[in-house]
Amino acid sequence: MTNMWEQTAAMAKQHEQAGGSWLKLANDGDSAVVVFLGEPHPRSVVFLDNKYVLFDEKLKALGHKSSLRVALNVAIYGTKEVKVLEQAVTFFNTLMELRAKYGMEKWAFEVKRRGAAKDPKTTYSILPDRQLSEEEMAAFQALPQHDLAKLYAAEAAAAASGTSPTGTATMKSNESIDVKLAQTMATALKGLPREAVDRFLQKFGVQRIRDIPVSKGELARAFVDALVTEYSAESVADVDPFGP
């Protein structure tokens, strides 16, 4: 029988990490299994007033020394939710070794925190957790990623103005819907007559479900639900719209 205490604790941890753009491993032992996506975004920074700020000539003149922080897009293995993970250069060096040995796109890695909250000696371990299938690799690499440069620019602007950053800079507005949502809608539409599929594609002006933009994702999902209610599932649609 499943230990409900452990199951509930795991769910609580997922909720803590959900929301916002950042992957949060706040306490000793917190971990996440992730797939690394895209290119790293390095920044030379100084830790001031409990936060990292960009290193510049003014801070250099004041005697501050810079350190390197590297941000990366990561997808949570279980949910395919894309987050931003920021780490120090030691973590990145370890990641480079793992990249050379295993390949970033071929594996999901466990990242685990070693150190209590606000402990300056905190470290993070990173180990290969599971090898991805060809289908999983394609699905993860197709996920829309955060625009890291714009994300940090928005954070800096918000800090300067004293307001909270909006989410508009995190995801590219022209990105397509994520693979999980596309697959969910494809599964529903495959059970409907071809006429229903044609109506769906015509309404959203696409030839493939995967091409629907993020901004219309929820509208598309609602339209599929309406079609399922309207049509019977006696006639199966052709598979062409569901291809890669």
TIDRENSE-184395 format. One line per field, with one value per residue: residue in three letters; residue number from 1; x, y, z of N, C-alpha, C in turn. Coordinates in nm, 2 decimals, always signed. Example, Ala and Ser with C-alpha at 12.3 -4.5 7.8 and 13.67 -1.06 7.14 Angstrom:
<atoms>
resn: (ALA;SER) .
resi: (1;2) .
neast: (+1.32;+1.28) .
nnorth: (-0.57;-0.22) .
nup: (+0.78;+0.71) .
caeast: (+1.23;+1.37) .
canorth: (-0.45;-0.11) .
caup: (+0.78;+0.71) .
ceast: (+1.32;+1.29) .
cnorth: (-0.33;+0.00) .
cup: (+0.78;+0.79) .
</atoms>
This chain:
<atoms>
resn: (MET;THR;ASN;MET;TRP;GLU;GLN;THR;ALA;ALA;MET;ALA;LYS;GLN;HIS;GLU;GLN;ALA;GLY;GLY;SER;TRP;LEU;LYS;LEU;ALA;ASN;ASP;GLY;ASP;SER;ALA;VAL;VAL;VAL;PHE;LEU;GLY;GLU;PRO;HIS;PRO;ARG;SER;VAL;VAL;PHE;LEU;ASP;ASN;LYS;TYR;VAL;LEU;PHE;ASP;GLU;LYS;LEU;LYS;ALA;LEU;GLY;HIS;LYS;SER;SER;LEU;ARG;VAL;ALA;LEU;ASN;VAL;ALA;ILE;TYR;GLY;THR;LYS;GLU;VAL;LYS;VAL;LEU;GLU;GLN;ALA;VAL;THR;PHE;PHE;ASN;THR;LEU;MET;GLU;LEU;ARG;ALA;LYS;TYR;GLY;MET;GLU;LYS;TRP;ALA;PHE;GLU;VAL;LYS;ARG;ARG;GLY;ALA;ALA;LYS;ASP;PRO;LYS;THR;THR;TYR;SER;ILE;LEU;PRO;ASP;ARG;GLN;LEU;SER;GLU;GLU;GLU;MET;ALA;ALA;PHE;GLN;ALA;LEU;PRO;GLN;HIS;ASP;LEU;ALA;LYS;LEU;TYR;ALA;ALA;GLU;ALA;ALA;ALA;ALA;ALA;SER;GLY;THR;SER;PRO;THR;GLY;THR;ALA;THR;MET;LYS;SER;ASN;GLU;SER;ILE;ASP;VAL;LYS;LEU;ALA;GLN;THR;MET;ALA;THR;ALA;LEU;LYS;GLY;LEU;PRO;ARG;GLU;ALA;VAL;ASP;ARG;PHE;LEU;GLN;LYS;PHE;GLY;VAL;GLN;ARG;ILE;ARG;ASP;ILE;PRO;VAL;SER;LYS;GLY;GLU;LEU;ALA;ARG;ALA;PHE;VAL;ASP;ALA;LEU;VAL;THR;GLU;TYR;SER;ALA;GLU;SER;VAL;ALA;ASP;VAL;ASP;PRO;PHE;GLY;PRO) .
resi: (1;2;3;4;5;6;7;8;9;10;11;12;13;14;15;16;17;18;19;20;21;22;23;24;25;26;27;28;29;30;31;32;33;34;35;36;37;38;39;40;41;42;43;44;45;46;47;48;49;50;51;52;53;54;55;56;57;58;59;60;61;62;63;64;65;66;67;68;69;70;71;72;73;74;75;76;77;78;79;80;81;82;83;84;85;86;87;88;89;90;91;92;93;94;95;96;97;98;99;100;101;102;103;104;105;106;107;108;109;110;111;112;113;114;115;116;117;118;119;120;121;122;123;124;125;126;127;128;129;130;131;132;133;134;135;136;137;138;139;140;141;142;143;144;145;146;147;148;149;150;151;152;153;154;155;156;157;158;159;160;161;162;163;164;165;166;167;168;169;170;171;172;173;174;175;176;177;178;179;180;181;182;183;184;185;186;187;188;189;190;191;192;193;194;195;196;197;198;199;200;201;202;203;204;205;206;207;208;209;210;211;212;213;214;215;216;217;218;219;220;221;222;223;224;225;226;227;228;229;230;231;232;233;234;235;236;237;238;239;240;241;242;243;244) .
neast: (+0.08;+0.05;+0.24;+0.08;+0.16;+0.42;+0.35;+0.19;+0.37;+0.55;+0.38;+0.33;+0.58;+0.61;+0.41;+0.53;+0.74;+0.61;+0.47;+0.56;+0.88;+1.11;+1.31;+1.28;+1.47;+1.46;+1.53;+1.73;+1.81;+1.61;+1.50;+1.50;+1.41;+1.53;+1.53;+1.77;+1.76;+1.83;+2.05;+2.31;+2.29;+2.51;+2.62;+2.80;+2.82;+2.75;+2.70;+2.48;+2.30;+2.14;+2.09;+2.17;+2.34;+2.42;+2.76;+2.96;+3.16;+3.14;+3.09;+3.32;+3.51;+3.45;+3.56;+3.45;+3.43;+3.37;+3.15;+3.06;+2.74;+2.52;+2.24;+1.99;+1.76;+1.53;+1.34;+1.09;+1.09;+0.86;+0.64;+0.69;+0.70;+0.85;+1.12;+1.35;+1.68;+1.92;+2.27;+2.59;+2.94;+3.08;+2.88;+2.81;+3.05;+3.06;+2.83;+2.92;+3.10;+2.94;+2.78;+2.96;+3.01;+2.76;+2.57;+2.35;+2.08;+2.00;+1.95;+1.77;+1.83;+1.91;+1.89;+2.01;+1.98;+2.22;+2.23;+2.10;+1.83;+1.94;+2.20;+2.54;+2.72;+2.60;+2.56;+2.51;+2.42;+2.45;+2.33;+2.31;+1.98;+1.78;+1.78;+1.66;+1.40;+1.38;+1.14;+1.08;+1.30;+1.25;+1.01;+1.08;+1.27;+1.12;+0.97;+0.85;+1.08;+1.20;+1.29;+1.59;+1.76;+1.57;+1.41;+1.58;+1.63;+1.38;+1.35;+1.55;+1.45;+1.22;+1.31;+1.44;+1.23;+1.07;+0.85;+0.67;+0.79;+0.64;+0.49;+0.54;+0.78;+0.89;+0.81;+0.82;+0.61;+0.53;+0.56;+0.48;+0.21;+0.27;+0.40;+0.26;+0.00;-0.07;-0.07;-0.27;-0.50;-0.48;-0.53;-0.80;-0.92;-0.87;-1.05;-1.28;-1.50;-1.37;-1.46;-1.49;-1.23;-1.13;-1.28;-1.17;-0.90;-0.94;-1.06;-0.85;-0.66;-0.44;-0.23;-0.14;-0.18;+0.02;+0.11;-0.04;-0.05;+0.08;-0.08;-0.33;-0.39;-0.56;-0.81;-0.82;-0.82;-1.07;-1.24;-1.20;-1.31;-1.57;-1.63;-1.60;-1.82;-2.02;-1.99;-2.02;-1.81;-1.78;-1.67;-1.34;-1.07;-0.84;-0.48;-0.30;-0.30;-0.18;+0.08;+0.45) .
nnorth: (-0.12;+0.22;+0.47;+0.72;+0.95;+1.00;+1.02;+1.24;+1.43;+1.44;+1.54;+1.79;+1.91;+1.93;+2.12;+2.34;+2.39;+2.45;+2.71;+3.04;+3.11;+2.99;+2.70;+2.57;+2.46;+2.45;+2.35;+2.14;+1.84;+1.85;+1.77;+1.73;+1.57;+1.63;+1.75;+1.89;+2.18;+2.35;+2.64;+2.75;+3.04;+3.27;+3.48;+3.75;+3.84;+4.00;+3.95;+4.12;+4.28;+4.06;+3.95;+3.87;+4.08;+4.24;+4.25;+4.54;+4.82;+5.01;+4.87;+4.72;+4.92;+4.99;+4.78;+4.53;+4.18;+3.97;+3.69;+3.39;+3.31;+3.08;+3.03;+2.80;+2.64;+2.40;+2.10;+1.96;+1.62;+1.46;+1.61;+1.78;+2.05;+2.36;+2.51;+2.75;+2.71;+2.82;+2.83;+2.80;+2.83;+2.60;+2.40;+2.41;+2.33;+2.06;+1.98;+2.01;+1.81;+1.59;+1.63;+1.58;+1.31;+1.18;+1.32;+1.58;+1.58;+1.32;+1.21;+1.22;+1.40;+1.39;+1.65;+1.76;+1.92;+2.00;+2.11;+2.34;+2.58;+2.90;+2.85;+2.92;+2.74;+2.56;+2.30;+2.14;+1.84;+1.64;+1.39;+1.13;+1.01;+0.87;+0.71;+0.86;+0.77;+0.76;+0.88;+1.03;+1.20;+1.36;+1.48;+1.63;+1.81;+1.96;+2.13;+2.45;+2.71;+2.92;+3.25;+3.34;+3.57;+3.78;+3.73;+3.78;+4.04;+4.15;+4.09;+4.25;+4.51;+4.51;+4.50;+4.75;+4.92;+4.85;+4.69;+4.39;+4.15;+4.09;+3.80;+3.81;+3.81;+3.57;+3.34;+3.28;+3.46;+3.36;+3.09;+2.74;+2.53;+2.31;+1.97;+1.78;+1.88;+1.90;+1.63;+1.53;+1.66;+1.55;+1.28;+1.28;+1.39;+1.19;+1.00;+1.10;+1.18;+1.26;+1.50;+1.65;+1.69;+1.84;+2.07;+2.16;+2.21;+2.41;+2.61;+2.71;+2.76;+2.60;+2.33;+2.12;+1.99;+2.05;+2.29;+2.50;+2.81;+2.90;+3.10;+3.04;+2.80;+2.71;+2.78;+2.61;+2.36;+2.38;+2.39;+2.14;+1.98;+2.05;+1.95;+1.68;+1.63;+1.69;+1.52;+1.17;+0.88;+0.71;+0.72;+0.71;+0.95;+1.04;+1.01;+1.21;+1.49;+1.46;+1.41;+1.44) .
nup: (+0.00;-0.08;+0.09;+0.22;+0.35;+0.25;-0.02;-0.02;+0.07;-0.15;-0.34;-0.23;-0.25;-0.53;-0.58;-0.45;-0.61;-0.84;-1.05;-1.14;-1.30;-1.22;-1.11;-0.80;-0.55;-0.24;+0.01;+0.22;+0.07;-0.12;-0.45;-0.81;-1.11;-1.42;-1.76;-1.96;-2.16;-2.47;-2.49;-2.26;-2.04;-1.95;-1.68;-1.54;-1.21;-0.89;-0.55;-0.38;-0.12;-0.06;-0.31;-0.65;-0.87;-1.18;-1.27;-1.31;-1.43;-1.24;-1.00;-0.99;-0.95;-0.70;-0.56;-0.56;-0.65;-0.92;-0.98;-1.16;-1.28;-1.41;-1.62;-1.71;-1.93;-1.82;-1.83;-1.63;-1.56;-1.51;-1.57;-1.79;-1.76;-1.83;-1.67;-1.52;-1.43;-1.22;-1.16;-1.00;-1.12;-1.06;-1.06;-1.33;-1.45;-1.38;-1.51;-1.77;-1.80;-1.77;-1.99;-2.20;-2.16;-2.15;-2.30;-2.33;-2.43;-2.43;-2.18;-1.87;-1.58;-1.23;-1.01;-0.70;-0.39;-0.14;+0.16;+0.40;+0.39;+0.29;+0.36;+0.32;+0.23;+0.07;-0.17;-0.49;-0.62;-0.93;-1.12;-1.37;-1.43;-1.58;-1.90;-2.20;-2.43;-2.80;-2.87;-2.64;-2.63;-2.86;-2.79;-2.56;-2.66;-2.83;-2.67;-2.58;-2.49;-2.23;-2.29;-2.21;-2.19;-2.22;-2.00;-1.78;-1.83;-1.79;-1.52;-1.41;-1.48;-1.34;-1.08;-1.07;-1.09;-0.88;-0.91;-0.99;-1.22;-1.54;-1.70;-1.97;-2.10;-2.07;-2.23;-2.57;-2.79;-3.03;-3.01;-3.05;-2.92;-2.63;-2.65;-2.50;-2.47;-2.74;-2.81;-2.64;-2.76;-3.01;-2.97;-2.89;-3.12;-3.31;-3.27;-3.39;-3.67;-4.00;-4.09;-3.85;-3.78;-3.99;-3.96;-3.72;-3.79;-3.99;-3.84;-3.68;-3.86;-3.94;-4.05;-3.90;-3.58;-3.40;-3.47;-3.37;-3.20;-2.88;-2.75;-2.83;-2.73;-2.50;-2.60;-2.83;-2.70;-2.57;-2.79;-2.91;-2.70;-2.74;-2.99;-2.95;-2.79;-2.97;-3.19;-3.28;-3.21;-3.42;-3.67;-3.78;-3.80;-4.06;-4.03;-4.10;-4.01;-3.77;-3.78;-3.75) .
caeast: (+0.00;+0.13;+0.25;+0.01;+0.25;+0.53;+0.29;+0.14;+0.49;+0.60;+0.29;+0.35;+0.71;+0.58;+0.34;+0.62;+0.82;+0.53;+0.44;+0.68;+0.97;+1.23;+1.31;+1.31;+1.51;+1.48;+1.57;+1.83;+1.75;+1.51;+1.56;+1.41;+1.46;+1.50;+1.60;+1.83;+1.72;+1.88;+2.19;+2.33;+2.30;+2.60;+2.62;+2.90;+2.74;+2.80;+2.59;+2.46;+2.16;+2.07;+2.05;+2.27;+2.33;+2.52;+2.88;+2.99;+3.28;+3.12;+3.11;+3.46;+3.58;+3.43;+3.64;+3.38;+3.48;+3.25;+3.14;+2.98;+2.62;+2.47;+2.10;+1.96;+1.62;+1.52;+1.20;+1.06;+1.07;+0.73;+0.53;+0.73;+0.70;+0.98;+1.17;+1.48;+1.77;+2.05;+2.37;+2.73;+3.03;+3.12;+2.78;+2.82;+3.16;+3.02;+2.74;+2.99;+3.16;+2.83;+2.74;+3.06;+3.00;+2.63;+2.48;+2.24;+1.95;+1.97;+1.92;+1.71;+1.93;+1.86;+1.96;+1.97;+2.04;+2.29;+2.25;+1.98;+1.80;+2.03;+2.34;+2.63;+2.80;+2.51;+2.61;+2.41;+2.47;+2.38;+2.36;+2.21;+1.87;+1.73;+1.80;+1.54;+1.37;+1.38;+1.02;+1.10;+1.40;+1.19;+0.91;+1.14;+1.34;+1.02;+0.90;+0.89;+1.17;+1.21;+1.39;+1.66;+1.80;+1.46;+1.37;+1.67;+1.61;+1.25;+1.37;+1.63;+1.37;+1.12;+1.38;+1.47;+1.11;+1.00;+0.73;+0.69;+0.80;+0.53;+0.53;+0.54;+0.91;+0.94;+0.78;+0.81;+0.47;+0.50;+0.59;+0.36;+0.17;+0.36;+0.37;+0.16;-0.13;-0.10;-0.10;-0.40;-0.60;-0.47;-0.59;-0.94;-0.97;-0.85;-1.18;-1.39;-1.50;-1.28;-1.53;-1.46;-1.09;-1.12;-1.34;-1.08;-0.79;-0.98;-1.09;-0.73;-0.57;-0.32;-0.23;-0.10;-0.22;+0.14;+0.14;-0.12;+0.03;+0.05;-0.18;-0.46;-0.39;-0.67;-0.92;-0.82;-0.86;-1.22;-1.30;-1.19;-1.41;-1.70;-1.64;-1.62;-1.96;-2.11;-1.98;-2.00;-1.68;-1.79;-1.58;-1.20;-1.01;-0.71;-0.38;-0.21;-0.28;-0.11;+0.22;+0.55) .
canorth: (+0.00;+0.35;+0.55;+0.85;+1.06;+1.02;+1.06;+1.38;+1.52;+1.46;+1.63;+1.93;+1.96;+1.96;+2.24;+2.44;+2.41;+2.50;+2.86;+3.12;+3.06;+2.93;+2.58;+2.60;+2.36;+2.55;+2.29;+2.03;+1.71;+1.88;+1.73;+1.73;+1.51;+1.73;+1.73;+2.02;+2.22;+2.48;+2.69;+2.82;+3.19;+3.31;+3.62;+3.79;+3.90;+4.03;+3.92;+4.24;+4.30;+3.93;+3.91;+3.88;+4.19;+4.23;+4.31;+4.64;+4.89;+5.09;+4.78;+4.69;+5.04;+4.98;+4.67;+4.41;+4.08;+3.91;+3.55;+3.35;+3.24;+3.02;+2.99;+2.70;+2.59;+2.26;+2.05;+1.86;+1.50;+1.40;+1.70;+1.85;+2.19;+2.42;+2.60;+2.81;+2.67;+2.90;+2.77;+2.85;+2.78;+2.46;+2.31;+2.41;+2.25;+1.93;+1.96;+2.00;+1.67;+1.49;+1.65;+1.51;+1.16;+1.12;+1.39;+1.64;+1.55;+1.18;+1.17;+1.30;+1.41;+1.43;+1.76;+1.75;+2.02;+1.96;+2.23;+2.40;+2.71;+3.02;+2.80;+2.96;+2.62;+2.47;+2.25;+2.07;+1.72;+1.62;+1.26;+1.08;+0.94;+0.77;+0.74;+0.89;+0.70;+0.85;+0.96;+1.13;+1.31;+1.45;+1.55;+1.73;+1.91;+2.04;+2.21;+2.60;+2.74;+3.06;+3.34;+3.37;+3.71;+3.87;+3.70;+3.85;+4.19;+4.18;+4.09;+4.37;+4.62;+4.51;+4.54;+4.89;+5.00;+4.81;+4.61;+4.25;+4.13;+4.02;+3.68;+3.83;+3.80;+3.44;+3.25;+3.35;+3.47;+3.28;+2.95;+2.65;+2.46;+2.20;+1.84;+1.71;+1.93;+1.86;+1.48;+1.51;+1.69;+1.46;+1.15;+1.31;+1.41;+1.07;+0.92;+1.17;+1.18;+1.35;+1.63;+1.72;+1.73;+1.95;+2.19;+2.21;+2.27;+2.53;+2.72;+2.76;+2.80;+2.52;+2.19;+2.02;+2.04;+2.10;+2.43;+2.60;+2.89;+2.89;+3.19;+2.98;+2.66;+2.68;+2.79;+2.49;+2.25;+2.39;+2.35;+1.99;+1.92;+2.08;+1.86;+1.55;+1.63;+1.70;+1.40;+1.04;+0.84;+0.59;+0.73;+0.75;+1.04;+1.01;+1.05;+1.31;+1.61;+1.43;+1.37;+1.54) .
caup: (+0.00;-0.09;+0.21;+0.19;+0.40;+0.15;-0.15;+0.00;+0.08;-0.28;-0.41;-0.18;-0.31;-0.66;-0.58;-0.41;-0.73;-0.95;-1.04;-1.17;-1.40;-1.16;-1.05;-0.66;-0.46;-0.13;+0.14;+0.22;+0.02;-0.23;-0.57;-0.92;-1.23;-1.53;-1.89;-2.00;-2.30;-2.52;-2.46;-2.13;-2.04;-1.84;-1.63;-1.44;-1.11;-0.76;-0.46;-0.30;-0.06;-0.07;-0.45;-0.75;-0.96;-1.29;-1.24;-1.40;-1.40;-1.11;-0.89;-1.00;-0.89;-0.55;-0.50;-0.57;-0.74;-0.99;-0.99;-1.27;-1.26;-1.54;-1.62;-1.82;-1.94;-1.78;-1.83;-1.53;-1.63;-1.50;-1.62;-1.90;-1.74;-1.85;-1.57;-1.53;-1.32;-1.22;-1.07;-1.00;-1.22;-1.03;-1.11;-1.48;-1.49;-1.37;-1.62;-1.90;-1.80;-1.80;-2.13;-2.28;-2.14;-2.17;-2.40;-2.26;-2.49;-2.42;-2.05;-1.76;-1.47;-1.10;-0.94;-0.56;-0.30;-0.02;+0.24;+0.45;+0.33;+0.32;+0.40;+0.21;+0.19;+0.00;-0.30;-0.57;-0.70;-1.05;-1.17;-1.47;-1.36;-1.67;-2.04;-2.27;-2.56;-2.91;-2.86;-2.53;-2.67;-2.95;-2.72;-2.47;-2.74;-2.90;-2.58;-2.59;-2.39;-2.18;-2.35;-2.08;-2.20;-2.20;-1.87;-1.69;-1.85;-1.72;-1.37;-1.37;-1.49;-1.23;-0.96;-1.07;-1.08;-0.76;-0.95;-1.02;-1.36;-1.60;-1.77;-2.11;-2.15;-2.05;-2.34;-2.70;-2.82;-3.15;-2.99;-3.06;-2.80;-2.59;-2.71;-2.42;-2.50;-2.88;-2.81;-2.58;-2.85;-3.13;-2.93;-2.89;-3.26;-3.39;-3.26;-3.45;-3.82;-4.07;-4.09;-3.73;-3.78;-4.09;-3.89;-3.62;-3.86;-4.06;-3.74;-3.63;-3.97;-3.94;-4.11;-3.80;-3.44;-3.33;-3.52;-3.30;-3.11;-2.73;-2.72;-2.87;-2.67;-2.42;-2.69;-2.91;-2.61;-2.55;-2.92;-2.92;-2.61;-2.80;-3.10;-2.89;-2.74;-3.09;-3.28;-3.23;-3.24;-3.50;-3.79;-3.74;-3.89;-4.11;-3.93;-4.16;-3.93;-3.64;-3.80;-3.71) .
ceast: (+0.09;+0.12;+0.20;+0.09;+0.35;+0.47;+0.25;+0.26;+0.55;+0.51;+0.31;+0.48;+0.69;+0.51;+0.43;+0.70;+0.74;+0.51;+0.57;+0.77;+1.09;+1.21;+1.36;+1.35;+1.56;+1.55;+1.66;+1.76;+1.65;+1.58;+1.45;+1.48;+1.43;+1.58;+1.65;+1.80;+1.80;+2.02;+2.19;+2.33;+2.38;+2.59;+2.73;+2.83;+2.82;+2.68;+2.59;+2.31;+2.08;+2.02;+2.17;+2.24;+2.44;+2.64;+2.91;+3.12;+3.26;+3.14;+3.26;+3.55;+3.56;+3.49;+3.57;+3.44;+3.36;+3.26;+3.05;+2.86;+2.57;+2.33;+2.08;+1.81;+1.62;+1.37;+1.19;+1.02;+0.92;+0.62;+0.56;+0.72;+0.84;+1.01;+1.30;+1.56;+1.89;+2.14;+2.50;+2.82;+3.07;+3.01;+2.79;+2.94;+3.13;+2.92;+2.81;+3.06;+3.05;+2.78;+2.83;+3.05;+2.87;+2.55;+2.36;+2.10;+1.91;+1.93;+1.84;+1.81;+1.86;+1.95;+1.91;+2.05;+2.10;+2.32;+2.11;+1.95;+1.89;+2.17;+2.43;+2.72;+2.72;+2.57;+2.49;+2.48;+2.39;+2.43;+2.26;+2.11;+1.81;+1.75;+1.67;+1.52;+1.38;+1.26;+1.03;+1.19;+1.33;+1.09;+0.97;+1.20;+1.24;+0.95;+0.95;+0.97;+1.16;+1.32;+1.47;+1.71;+1.69;+1.40;+1.45;+1.65;+1.48;+1.27;+1.45;+1.54;+1.27;+1.19;+1.41;+1.35;+1.03;+0.87;+0.77;+0.70;+0.68;+0.58;+0.55;+0.67;+0.96;+0.92;+0.77;+0.66;+0.43;+0.53;+0.46;+0.33;+0.26;+0.31;+0.26;+0.02;-0.17;-0.14;-0.24;-0.51;-0.60;-0.55;-0.75;-0.99;-0.96;-0.98;-1.30;-1.39;-1.41;-1.33;-1.49;-1.32;-1.07;-1.17;-1.24;-0.96;-0.82;-1.00;-0.96;-0.62;-0.44;-0.34;-0.20;-0.14;-0.10;+0.17;+0.06;-0.04;-0.01;-0.07;-0.32;-0.48;-0.52;-0.80;-0.93;-0.87;-1.02;-1.29;-1.31;-1.30;-1.55;-1.73;-1.67;-1.76;-2.05;-2.11;-1.98;-1.86;-1.68;-1.69;-1.44;-1.14;-0.88;-0.60;-0.29;-0.19;-0.20;+0.04;+0.32;+0.57) .
cnorth: (+0.12;+0.42;+0.69;+0.97;+1.10;+1.07;+1.21;+1.48;+1.54;+1.55;+1.78;+1.99;+2.00;+2.10;+2.36;+2.48;+2.47;+2.65;+2.93;+3.04;+2.98;+2.79;+2.60;+2.47;+2.43;+2.49;+2.18;+1.90;+1.73;+1.84;+1.73;+1.65;+1.59;+1.69;+1.87;+2.05;+2.34;+2.51;+2.76;+2.97;+3.23;+3.45;+3.64;+3.88;+3.92;+4.01;+4.04;+4.25;+4.17;+3.89;+3.93;+4.00;+4.19;+4.31;+4.42;+4.72;+4.97;+5.00;+4.73;+4.80;+5.04;+4.86;+4.54;+4.31;+4.00;+3.76;+3.51;+3.27;+3.20;+2.98;+2.89;+2.67;+2.44;+2.22;+1.95;+1.73;+1.45;+1.48;+1.78;+2.00;+2.25;+2.52;+2.66;+2.77;+2.75;+2.84;+2.83;+2.78;+2.64;+2.36;+2.30;+2.33;+2.10;+1.89;+1.94;+1.86;+1.57;+1.50;+1.57;+1.36;+1.11;+1.19;+1.45;+1.60;+1.41;+1.13;+1.27;+1.29;+1.45;+1.54;+1.76;+1.85;+1.95;+2.08;+2.29;+2.53;+2.82;+2.98;+2.84;+2.85;+2.52;+2.43;+2.17;+1.95;+1.70;+1.48;+1.21;+0.99;+0.83;+0.81;+0.76;+0.80;+0.81;+0.94;+1.07;+1.24;+1.41;+1.54;+1.66;+1.84;+2.00;+2.14;+2.36;+2.63;+2.89;+3.13;+3.40;+3.52;+3.80;+3.85;+3.78;+4.00;+4.23;+4.19;+4.21;+4.50;+4.63;+4.55;+4.69;+4.97;+4.96;+4.74;+4.47;+4.23;+4.05;+3.89;+3.69;+3.80;+3.65;+3.34;+3.33;+3.35;+3.38;+3.13;+2.86;+2.59;+2.35;+2.07;+1.77;+1.75;+1.89;+1.71;+1.46;+1.54;+1.60;+1.33;+1.17;+1.32;+1.28;+0.98;+0.99;+1.16;+1.28;+1.49;+1.72;+1.77;+1.85;+2.08;+2.25;+2.28;+2.40;+2.65;+2.79;+2.79;+2.73;+2.39;+2.08;+2.08;+2.10;+2.24;+2.54;+2.68;+2.88;+2.98;+3.14;+2.84;+2.62;+2.69;+2.66;+2.37;+2.26;+2.35;+2.20;+1.93;+1.94;+1.98;+1.72;+1.53;+1.62;+1.58;+1.27;+0.99;+0.72;+0.60;+0.78;+0.84;+0.99;+1.07;+1.16;+1.43;+1.59;+1.40;+1.47;+1.65) .
cup: (+0.00;+0.04;+0.17;+0.24;+0.30;+0.02;-0.14;+0.00;-0.06;-0.36;-0.36;-0.23;-0.45;-0.67;-0.54;-0.53;-0.85;-0.94;-1.06;-1.27;-1.35;-1.10;-0.90;-0.59;-0.33;-0.01;+0.12;+0.17;-0.09;-0.36;-0.68;-1.03;-1.35;-1.65;-1.93;-2.14;-2.34;-2.48;-2.32;-2.15;-1.92;-1.81;-1.53;-1.34;-0.98;-0.66;-0.36;-0.25;-0.08;-0.21;-0.54;-0.85;-1.06;-1.25;-1.35;-1.35;-1.26;-0.99;-0.88;-0.93;-0.74;-0.48;-0.50;-0.67;-0.79;-0.97;-1.11;-1.23;-1.40;-1.53;-1.74;-1.82;-1.91;-1.79;-1.72;-1.60;-1.63;-1.56;-1.75;-1.89;-1.75;-1.74;-1.60;-1.41;-1.33;-1.12;-1.09;-1.10;-1.19;-1.08;-1.26;-1.52;-1.48;-1.48;-1.75;-1.91;-1.83;-1.94;-2.23;-2.28;-2.18;-2.29;-2.33;-2.30;-2.47;-2.28;-1.97;-1.64;-1.34;-1.04;-0.79;-0.48;-0.18;+0.07;+0.28;+0.37;+0.38;+0.37;+0.29;+0.16;+0.11;-0.14;-0.36;-0.64;-0.83;-1.10;-1.27;-1.40;-1.45;-1.81;-2.11;-2.40;-2.67;-2.91;-2.75;-2.57;-2.76;-2.88;-2.63;-2.55;-2.81;-2.80;-2.60;-2.47;-2.35;-2.26;-2.24;-2.08;-2.16;-2.05;-1.77;-1.71;-1.78;-1.57;-1.33;-1.38;-1.38;-1.10;-0.95;-1.05;-0.95;-0.79;-0.98;-1.17;-1.42;-1.67;-1.92;-2.17;-2.14;-2.17;-2.47;-2.75;-2.94;-3.13;-3.01;-2.93;-2.76;-2.64;-2.63;-2.45;-2.65;-2.88;-2.75;-2.68;-2.97;-3.09;-2.93;-3.04;-3.34;-3.38;-3.32;-3.60;-3.88;-4.07;-3.97;-3.73;-3.88;-4.03;-3.79;-3.69;-3.93;-3.96;-3.70;-3.74;-3.98;-4.01;-4.01;-3.66;-3.37;-3.36;-3.45;-3.20;-2.97;-2.69;-2.74;-2.81;-2.60;-2.51;-2.78;-2.82;-2.59;-2.67;-2.94;-2.83;-2.67;-2.91;-3.05;-2.85;-2.86;-3.17;-3.21;-3.27;-3.33;-3.62;-3.74;-3.84;-3.94;-4.02;-3.98;-4.07;-3.80;-3.66;-3.76;-3.80) .
</atoms>
